[in-house]
């Protein structure tokens, strides 16, 4: 969980992607945040990884769901989903 004053970081291992789309929803399936990552990934533990720190200052306590899509030209999209709790 992300506690008050801490922003959760999404760690995304998707190889070399052209872009990473992140969408975050509340429990009623309302979109509360979205981001687009482009550029080169970092190398973390010998794997290409993207990291995104979600600023939770504008959202209330609760459970949030995220959907991540990695896109690379000529390749099928990679998708993943997860959840995060915010406690304030």
BELVEN-V464468 format. One record per backbone hydrogen bond with DSSP energy under -1.0 kcal/mol. CO is the residue of the C=O (numbers start at 1). NH is the residue of the N-H. If there is no record, write none. Layout:
co = <CO:CO>
nh = <NH:NH>
This chain:
co = <2:3:8:10:12:19:20:21:22:23:24:24:25:26:30:33:35:37:42:44:47:49:50:52:56:62:64:65:66:67:68:69:70:71:71:72:78:80:82:84:85:86>
nh = <87:6:54:52:50:71:37:69:35:67:32:33:65:29:26:24:22:20:49:47:44:42:12:10:59:86:84:25:82:23:80:21:78:18:19:75:70:68:66:64:2:62>
